[in-house]
Amino acid sequence: GVKLSPDPKEEPEFSAGAYFAMLFSAGVAVGLFFYGVSEPLYYENNTRFANPDYHSRDEVDIMAMTLTYYHWGLAAWAPYLVVAIGSAL
């Protein structure tokens, strides 16, 4: 691998597994903190279901959360489960 150190004999501070865990955790955090909030807001305002002439505000909010739960449900967490099982073995 590539070492980012002025001393080529210096050992890395973290192992490859630790770097993978840090990058994986950062990716999960981005998904949860950013898209977990912005996706329902997008569905509340930018879909044809959100047309106020056809649905009440409560119906639009429920549909926005339903779509978000669908996208962040089992299908979204399945890759995390594969990584968790793989690292547990």
N, C-alpha and C positions, 0 to 999 in steps of 0.2 A: 504494500500500500504506500501511499504518499504520506510522508511525514512533514508537518508544517512546523518545523523547529530549526533554529540555527545550528543546533548540535545534532548531527545525523545518528548518533548513538543513543540519544535519549529515548526512553520508553514512553509510549503513549499514556496519557493520564487515565483514559477509559478504554475498556475492551470494545471489540466490534459489537458484541451483544449489547453492551451498555449504550453505545451510540445508536444502535437500531431502536432500542427501547425509548430513548429520548426523542428521536425523530418520529417514531410511531405515536408517542404521547402528544407531541406537538401537533401532529396531524389530526388526532382525535379532538384535541382542544379547539383547533380552528373550526372544525365542523360543528362542535357543540355550541361554542360561544358566538360564532358569527352567523352561520347558516341556520342554527336552531332558532335564532331570533328573526333574522331577515326573511326567511322563507314564509312564515305565516303572514308577515306584513306585506310581502309581495302578493300573496294570494288574496289578501283582503282588498287590494286596490287595483290589481292589474289583470284580472281575469274576467271573462264574460259573465261568470256567475255573480260577480260583484256589482252588476248593474242594479242601481237602486230601484228601478222601475219594476223589477221582477221579484226581488227577495228583500227580506228585512235585514237589518244590520246584524241581528243575532244569527240568522241563517247563514249569512256571509262569513261571520266569525267561526261558526261551527264547521262550515265547509273548509275554511282555511286551515283550521287545526286538524281536521280529518285528513286532508291532503298531506300535511306535514307529518302526521303520525304514520301515514302510509309510506312516505319516502324515508322516514327515519326509523322504520319498524324493523322487522326480522330481516328483510333483505339487506338493509344497510348495516346491521350488526353482525351478519353472518361472516364477513371477512375478518372481523375482530375476533370472533369465536375461533376461526381456523388458526389465526396467529396464536391465540391463547392456548389452544390445545397443543399446537406444535411446540410452543415454548415450554409447556408443562411436561412433555415427554422427554 
